[in-house]
Amino acid sequence: FRSVLEQQTYIERNGDLYEFLTNEEKDIEQEIKDTSVDSSAITKELADTVFDRILNTNKIRFADNKQDYPFTKKLDGQLFGREHELTIHVISPFYPGRENDGGIIAQAMGRNELLVLMPSDDILMSDLTMYMRTEKYVRQNSAVSASDNVKRIIDAKRFANQERHHQIQKRVEQLLSQSKLIVEGTPVESHASSADERITEGFQRLVRRTYPSLRMLA
């Protein structure tokens, strides 16, 4: 019932909170929902969240020889930044065919990739899309001449969207901590609870598989 009200713009969800909207708020909320956002912009925002805010490094230390190894950053098949020999490839809930893990894993065979398969999550997809729409709408309408009440509503949308952004990062972090880690078709068991520690553990497996001679030098 709440989802129906939300779709029909009677209520607004921000995190776990739902609020009934006034007529002016409903009009602005509908305008936000009608704001078009390029899917590539949504993917970039998610990639920034994963690699810049959560993982927050361009190199990962290999425990066996204490050397730092740079890596290619990929999300849903798209490259972000420079290419390196090793790759961390995150597959998000937005990825087409996300339900076919076998096909995704088969495509990665023979590549020096750590696959990070995030669980499906409709709420993340909805919230991230709404965050990007609101961000664009607020940016385009903040300087527009409007009544004090409309300005107040837009300001409230901006602040609420900042909290939405915070909640999105927490949700992405939680999903990454539950992700499947795969190297060359083989699952990587991780006992770490945090997202960055689990990915770091998976990266250790990737380095060992890519550079087997390092074991002989250790």
Disulfide bonds with the S-S distance in Angstrom:
none
